[in-house]
Amino acid sequence: MESRVVHNPGIDRARALLSSVPLVDGHNDLPWALREKFGSDPRAILAGIDLAVEQPDFHTDLVKLRRGGVGGQFWSVYVPCQLTGHAAVSAVLEQIEIVHTLAARYPADLGLAYTADQAESAFASGRVASLLGAEGGHCIAESIGVLRALYRLGVRYLTLTHNDNVPWADSATDVPNVGGLSDFGREVVAEMNRLGMLVDLSHVAATTMRDALDASTAPVIFSHSSCHAVTNHPRNVPDDVLKRLPDNGGVLMVTFVPRFVSPAIAAWDDRMAEAMAAVGEKHADLAARERFFATWEGRDEQPEATLAEVVAHFEYAREVVGIDHIGVGGDYDGCPQLPRGLENVGTYPALFNALLDAGWSEDDCAKVAGRNVLRVLRSAERVAAERT
């Protein structure tokens, strides 16, 4: 019998959309994933892997980026909370160098971008606009000078905390310390506004979100968070904060992390947190969590997240904040599993096909894909220009 290839018109429509507007993903941890496997020397990374060839062990490579229609990527330069002081600064600088080296190695595919205009120009030239976001405020080691240096090197957002508090801001997954932002934390936000660096409120406590929204004169982002009302997880954003985004002008970049999008997985994850606490382990410590999971009796009971659950967060966000304040922040290569149907960066057309099927217009999807976050970046640039 002759076999026939079945074409999905919706997928074709989604791909056509992503070929005309840049899909700008807010958060991808490939730099850290490469560092973990090959070390901090970019030369060793280039010797160990060719990203122009599809890589089964990573969610991200140039082949998958093309397949997924990714037109812009905020590469996360992430620093684990266990690294502090000089070690944290070194780790963030090493990952910035990794991104710069990759862009130099693949100039036809990756184009470094420091502004919204440069991101759009890179996309227009057929390259993935490569922006930088620093994850974890401890990477500045309480130094405004380091913050300024990161900006000079191309970092265009700073996630104020990671899983642990910093001395000047509370994290969503730690015991409250300063009650939101300290005076120095407000100074950090003010300097980010002056520079044109986006304030990223993923990972921070709700009190910190509110204080940052009070302090910031530029729009903020959530580079990889979802909706607390849909999935009860401390990393998600509560309604009262979401409702402030229209006045602020900011964007929630909905993430795909299974624990944040699936209520069933969030409940399962709570069980693991309780089991870890019972033996004196800290669930927010990613390395400790990985070790514990390897032998935990409940590991085989983990449910599977789905594309439909991710779409539910987009639908809810649209209802609460409106179409102009939603983006995408997948967190690829930053968590071991992704929802079924969104397994790697090559699957983005499936997401936009699902949104189109749900009745979203192509203009709606274009805003979510990248127009909204580029507008926010351009607004931050304008605020900075007005203050110089």
N, C-alpha and C positions, 0 to 999 in steps of 0.2 A: 504494500500500500504506500502511495506517495505521501510523505509527511509534509505538513504545511506549517509555516511560521505564523503564529497568531500575533497580530499587532494590537497594542492597547492604545487607542486614540488619545485617552487621557494622559498617559505617560508621554506620548509624542507632544501633546499640547504643553505639558509641564516642561519638557526639555526645550521646546521652542521659546517658552517664557524665559527660562534661565539662560538662554543664549542671547537674549536681548536686554536683560537687566542683571546687574551683578548680584549674585547670592553672596552675602557677606556674613559668614559664620562668626559668632562672637567668641568662641573658645575651642581651641584644639591643643591637646597636650603632647603632640608629636615631639617637640624639642626635648621634653623630659623623658619620654619613652625611649628616644634614641640615646640620650645620655645614660639612662639606666642600663641599656644593653651594650653600648660601645664605649662608654666613658666620656669625659668632658672635653677631650681634644677633638675638635671638628675634623682633623685629618684622619683620625681613627674611624670616625663615623663614615666619612667618604670612602675609606678603604673597605669598610665592612658592609656597606649597603648601597645599592643603586636605586634611588626612588623613581627613576624612569621605568623601572620594571615592577610589575605588580607584586606586592609583598603580603603574603598570607598572614604573617604574624603581626601586622599593624593594620589599624583601621584606615590609615591615611598613606597614600603615595600619589605620585603624579598621575598615574593611570586612573585611579579611583576619583581623584579630584576632577579630572576631565569628564569622566562618566557621570559624576554627580552634578556637573554644571556649576561647580564652585567658582565664583568670580573674585572673591575676596576672602581673606582669612586673617582673623586676629590669632596669631600664634601665641599661646600662653607660655610665658617664661616663668615657670612655677618653682617655688622654693618650699620644701617641706618645713613644717613648723619646728622640727628638731634642729634645724640649722638656724643659728642666730648670729648677730654681730657680723664680723668680717666674713665668716663662712657663708652667711646668707647673701651678703653682697657679692661675694665671689661666684656663688651658684647662679645668681640672676645674670651677672655679666657673662658667664660662660655660655648660658643658653642664648643670650642675645647674639653672641658670636656664632653660635650654631646656626641661627636663622640667617644671619648675614652671609655665612659661608655657603649655606644651601642656595640662597638666592644667586650668589656668584657662580655656583656650580651649574645651576639650571636657569640661565638668564632668559631663555626662550619660554620658560614656563612660570617663573616666579619673578614678580617685580616688587621691590621694596617700595612701600608707600608711607609717607609721613602725614599726608593731608587727605581730605576727602577728594579733592581734585585729582591728586596723584593716584588714588585708588581707582577712580573712574577712568583715568588715562591708561593705567595698567590693564584694566579689563578691556578697554577699547582696543588695545594692542594684542589681545589674545592671551594675556598672562593672568595668573592668579595674583591679585593685589595682596601683598604680604605686609600686614601690620603687626605690631607687637603689643601684648598686654601682660603686665607683670602681676602675678597672682600671689598675694600675701604681703601685707604692709610691713611685715618684719624684714623684708628684703631691703628696706631703706635704712635699717639700723638706727631709727629715730634721728635721721639726718636729712634736713631740707636740701643740703648740698647734694646728697646722693640722689634724691628725688629729681633735682634739676639735671643731674648727669644722665639719669635714665631717659629723661625726655630728650636730651640732645642725641642720645643713641637710637631714638626712634620709638620709645615706649609711649603709647597713646592712651593706655588706661592702666590704673592701679586698682587691684582688688584690695580693699582696705585691710581685710584679715583673710586668713585661711581658716582651718578648723579650730585653731586656738586663738585666744585673745592676743592682741598686741598691747603694749602698755598704754596706748592711747585710743583703743577702740575695742569694743566687745564683739566676739564671734557668736554666730548662731548656735554653735555646737560646743560651747565652753560655759563655765560658770560665770555669771556676770561679774565684772570687775569695776569698770568705771561708770557703768550705767548708760552706755552709748558712746559718745565721743568725749574725750577730754579736751582741755583748752588746746593742747598741742595737736590733737586730732582735727580740731577746727582750723588750726593753722595749716595743716597738711591739705585740707580741702581747699582753703583759700589759695594756697600756692598752686595747686592743680588747676584751679580756675584761671589763675594768672598765666600759667604756662599754656593752657589749652589741652590739658590731659584729662581724659574722662574719669569721673569718679565711679568706680564699679562697686555696687553694693551686694553682689552675690557673696555668700558666705558670712555676711555680717548679721548681728542680732537685729531684731526689729527695732530696738531702741536706737541702735546705730543708724539704721536706715532713716528713721525719723529725724535724728539730729543732723545727718548729712543733707537731707532734703531741706531742712531749715537753714543750713549753712551755705549750701552751694548756690552760686549765682548762674550756673550753667546747667544744662540738662545732665542727668545721671543715666547710667545704664545698670542693668543686671545682666552680666555677660553670659551666665548659664544658670538660670533659676526657673522654677515653675510656680504654679498657683497653690497656695496653702489650703484654700477652700476645697480644692479638688483632691489633693493628697496631703494628708496631715504629716508634714515633715518639717523640721526646723529650718532646713535649707530653702524652703519655698517662701514666697512673699505673701504676707497677709493682706486682706482686702483693703484695710484702711491705708496701707502704703500704696497699693496699686492705684487707688482712687486719687492719689496725689500726683501721679505721673502726668496726666494731661496738663495740669497747671505748670508743672516743672518742665515739660517737654521731653521727658526721658523715655526710655524704651526698656521693656521686659523682653529679654532674649530667651525664649522658652527652650529648656534643655531636654535631653533625652535620657538622662541618667535614670535607670529603672527604679531606684529607691525613691526618686522624687516625682515620678510620673504615675506609678502604679500603687494604688492603695493597698493591694494585697502584698506587694513586695515591701512596702513601708512597714506593714504590720509584722511581716517576717523579720525585717531588719531590726525592729524593736525587740523581738525575742533574742536576736543575737546580741544586741547591746546589753540586755539584762543578763544574759549568760556570761558575757565578758566582764561586766561589773561584779558578778558573783565571785570571779576568780582574780579580781583586782586589775583587770585590763581595761584600757581606755578605748572605747569604740571610735572616737574621733581620730585616733592615731592610725593612719592608713596602714603602716607596716605591721602594727600589732593586730589590726583587723585581718589582714591577709594571713598572718601566721595562725590566728585563732580559727579562721574559717577552714583552713586545711584539715583540721581534725575535729571540728564541731559536728556533733551528731545531727544537727538540723540543716547541714549544708545541702543535702539532697532534696530538701523540701522547698527550696526557693522557687516561687512562681516565676512565670515568664511575662515580661512586659510586652505590650503590643503597640503597633502604630496607632491604632484607634485610641488608646489611652493618651498618647501624645497629642493627637488631634483634639481630645477633650480639653486639654490645657489651653490650646490655641483658641478654641471656641469660647472657653470661659474668660480668657484674657480679653478677647474682643468685646465680650459683653460688658466687662467691668471698665476697661481703659480705652477701648476704641481702637480702630484699625491703625491709627497713626502712631501707636505706642507699643507695637509688638515687633519682635525680631526673632532670630534663630541663634541658639548657642548650643551646639550638639554635645560638646565635651568628648569628642572622639579621641581615642588613645589616652583618655583620662580615667576610664573605668573598664573593667574586664568584659562586661557584657552590655549589649545595647538591645533595645526592643526588637522583637521580630518584625522584619520589614525595613528596619533602619540600621542594619548591621555594620555599615561603614559609610564613609563620605560619598561613595558612589551611589547611594540610595536616595539622595535628596529629591530626585524627580518623583519618587513614590510619595513623599510627604506632600509635595505641591499638587500632585494628582489627587490625593485624598482631600486636600483643602478645596480644590476645584470641584470635586464630586460633592462636597458638603455645601456647595452653593457660593463659595467665595469667588469674586470676580478676578479677572487677570490683574486689574489695577490693585485690588486688595493684596493679591499674592506678591506683586512687585514691591509694594511697600514693605511687606513682611520680609521678603527675601533680602533686601539691602537698602532700599531707599530711605527707610526710617532711620536706620543706624547711621547712614552717611549724613542725613540731615542733622542728627545729634552731634556728630563729629564736627560738622561745619559750624554748628551753633557754638560749640566749645571754642573753636578757632576764632569765631567772631567776638565772643566774650573776652578772650585773651587779647585780641587786637585792640579792643576798646580800653583795655587796662594798661597798655604799654605807652 
